[in-house]
Amino acid sequence: MAAAPILALQGIALTFGTTQLLEAAELSVLPGEKIALVGRNGSGKSTLLKIAAGEVEADAGKRFLQPGATIRYLPQEPDLSAFPTTLAYVEAGMEAGDDHYRATYLLNALGLTGEESPKNLSGGEARRAALARVLAPEPDIILLDEPTNHLDLPAIEWLESELSTIKSALVIISHDRRFLADLTRVTYWLDRGLTRRLNKGFAGFEEWRDSVLEEEEMARHKLDRQIVREEHWLTFGVSARRKRNVRRLGALFDLRQERKD
């Protein structure tokens, strides 16, 4: 029997102003899955991740999180300003039953002491503290938006090693192609407001994406040819019964609407 998802988004729609960013997006996260969330810039990946985290409410659709499941979210721009030290910031993301030693361990592993004042941190140091915060409680799901931003190569290599061994499910947005290819085993492609799932990691994504786009292009050409044939029949065809003409005219309208969509 297949495992049930611990997090699921269904039919997610969201409009900003007059722009429909998400139309019917889906996301299903099984226990321990390592997922790449990909799409062009501006396609809505970060917004969909915020909806998954419960940070943004969709206009339509459903969000389901298994009762008792824990989730942590790494934003692109973490805000540490309310905390006196990096250790206080990391510990604030933990619960009473968590191993608080992990906060210190992770900060040290990422090159921090825990005594740093957030107001004096560089972008890379703030990113390291934020990573320690989401990793420390060992949640069921970790949502990561550009986790390698501002990190040097040794820190990226450490992070990849850490993420490859933890039991948490991961959903990752990243421009680091090698990072995604090495870590992920499932890919969600967000394109024109919709998502497609590939049961392979990012390493297999581009070949699959190209085949999907090629199939779409062939389908458009086929539809265009069909429209031309119908237009030719209406213009030059042999006279037929009026009902048949009306029916074919309606069919042509439907074909044109399908092509427009």
PyMOL commands that set and color helices and strands:
alter all, ss='L'
color gray80, all
select helices_A, chain A and resi 45-53+86-91+101-109+118-120+123-135+153-165+177-183+202-236+242-260
alter helices_A, ss='H'
color red, helices_A
select strands_A, chain A and resi 7-16+19-29+34-38+60-65+71-74+141-145+169-173+186-191+194-198
alter strands_A, ss='S'
color yellow, strands_A
deselect
rebuild
show_as cartoon
